[in-house]
Amino acid sequence: MDEFKRALEKAHQALDEFVKGNPEPVKETFSLKDDVTLANPFGGILHGRVNVEQGLERAAAAFSDGTYTHEEISRQLVRCRVCSRD
C-alpha cells in the first residue's frame, strides 16, 4: 500500500504542475511504450507515445496558473490491485 500511496502522491503533484501549464511531470506518469493511449478532452483519443506527449503539451498550454485539488471518495485494496476514486 505504501507504493500505491507514493504513486498517488506523485500523480497529484504532477496534476498540480499540469494546471500551471507544465506537462512534464504528467508525461512521466504515462507508459514509455508506443501502445499508450490518452483520452483527452482537449484533443480526442490519442494513440502512441509521440501523439500522447503532444496532446499533453497542447492540453497543458490551456492552463497557466491553475490550482489542483482532489478529494478521495473511496479506496479498495483487492488481492492483486488497488483502486482509488478521486
Buried (B, 14 or more C-beta within 10 A) or exposed (E): EEEBEEEBEEBEBBBBBBBBBBBEBBBEBBEEEEEBEBEBEEBEEBEBBEBBBBBBBBBBEEBEEBEBEEEEEEBEEEEEEBEBEE
